[in-house]
């Protein structure tokens, strides 16, 4: 998912997406450990998706703090 798509979503939607990606990352780790993971690229994509969402949430939080002051 692209960052521009994520920026249009609300904070609750981003948190739901983050939760889903974290669950997927957890499952992918188990598949990799047991040798069942076929698409190893998916781990990288999920990890980067998590980072994108966390970055956007952090930016919004920082902007809200700056607006308060």
matplotlib code that plots the C-alpha trace (Angstrom):
import matplotlib.pyplot as plt

x = [0.0, 1.3, 1.8, -0.5, -3.3, -2.6, -2.7, -6.3, -7.4, -8.5, -6.5, -8.8, -8.5, -4.7, -4.7, -6.8, -4.5, -1.5, -3.1, -3.8, -0.2, 1.2, -0.9, 0.3, 3.9, 3.5, 2.1, 4.8, 7.5, 6.0, 5.7, 9.4, 10.6, 8.7, 9.9, 6.4, 6.9, 7.0, 6.9, 9.7, 9.2, 5.9, 7.8, 9.6, 6.5, 4.6, 7.5, 7.7, 3.9, 4.0, 6.8, 4.8, 1.7, 3.7, 5.5, 2.2, 0.7, 3.8, 3.7, 0.0, 0.8, 3.7, 1.5, -1.2, 1.3, 2.7, -0.8, -1.5, 1.5]
y = [0.0, 3.4, 6.2, 8.5, 6.0, 5.6, 9.4, 9.6, 7.1, 8.0, 7.2, 4.3, 2.8, 3.1, 1.3, -1.5, -1.8, -1.9, -4.6, -6.7, -6.3, -7.2, -10.4, -11.2, -10.6, -13.0, -15.7, -15.2, -15.6, -19.0, -20.1, -19.1, -21.0, -24.1, -24.0, -23.5, -19.9, -19.8, -16.1, -14.7, -11.2, -10.9, -10.6, -7.6, -5.9, -6.4, -5.0, -1.9, -1.5, -1.5, 1.1, 3.3, 3.3, 3.9, 6.9, 8.4, 8.0, 9.6, 12.5, 13.1, 13.0, 15.4, 17.8, 17.7, 18.4, 21.4, 22.8, 22.6, 24.8]
z = [0.0, -0.9, 1.6, -0.3, 0.1, 3.8, 4.3, 3.2, 5.9, 9.4, 12.5, 13.4, 9.9, 10.1, 13.5, 12.1, 9.2, 11.5, 13.6, 10.5, 9.2, 12.6, 12.7, 9.2, 10.1, 13.1, 10.9, 8.3, 10.9, 11.9, 8.3, 7.7, 10.8, 9.9, 6.2, 4.8, 3.5, -0.3, -0.9, 1.2, -0.4, 1.5, 4.8, 3.5, 2.1, 5.4, 7.4, 5.3, 5.4, 9.2, 9.1, 6.7, 8.9, 12.1, 10.4, 9.3, 12.8, 14.3, 11.9, 12.8, 16.5, 16.1, 14.1, 16.7, 19.4, 17.4, 16.9, 20.7, 21.5]

ax = plt.figure().add_subplot(projection="3d")
ax.plot(x, y, z, "-o")
ax.set_aspect("equal")
plt.show()
